[in-house]
Amino acid sequence: MRSAGKLLLIEASALRPVLDALDPSQYDQPTVCTDWSVRDVLAHCGAALTMLVANDLHGFSPAENEADVVERRPWPIEDVLGELFVAYEAAAVAINQAGGSKDGIGLGEWIHGGDVREAVGAENPYTSEGVDLAFDLLLERSAALHLPHGQTSRGTVVDKPVLDIVVDDKSGRFGGEGRPVGSLRTDLETFIRLCGGRRPDADRYDLTGAEAQDLALFS
């Protein structure tokens, strides 16, 4: 199975005990995702996986994502969780069969798991089980999104910098091939936050040749 499919199944197993331990009120906790609660993030994840399994994906624009969440706000939380956990295994198969084109969904779901863990006070929310797979997938995604200035990916101009990176005991190249324009030194959790656009602590990374927002691979 592709790494992104494996990562999705790892996240399904890791997230269940976190959710089982929550008080009902904690589903209303705000998350790093603007205007979304824990419940809203879970609803978005369930909607995305259900659409993936049905081969009926939309463009994941902010408006489309919000519509999915709003549709599910009247649902009991048991139904929100039921949709999510029913879809995990079939979605992992769909990611595997897509041959790479849907890897971002598996990776995005894992990052959203970090959003949930952070909101409910779990330790090291973005370095949960599967983080090594996530690290490699983020580098792959950064290379896929590194396009010469003026070209587009899904209609959006993309010009990701090429950086030499050292992340704890890992090293690699952000942005794929090409001459590096700078470097990044940080810890693994901060690297995930930078790539996810998840409020990285500026005191925990040393970045040259780029701005923090240049590393964000997800909105």
PyMOL commands that set and color helices and strands:
alter all, ss='L'
color gray80, all
select helices_A, chain A and resi 3-20+24-28+38-53+62-72+77-97+103-119+131-144+188-196+202-204+212-215
alter helices_A, ss='H'
color red, helices_A
select strands_A, chain A and resi 152-153+156-157+163-167+170-174+182-186+205-208
alter strands_A, ss='S'
color yellow, strands_A
deselect
rebuild
show_as cartoon
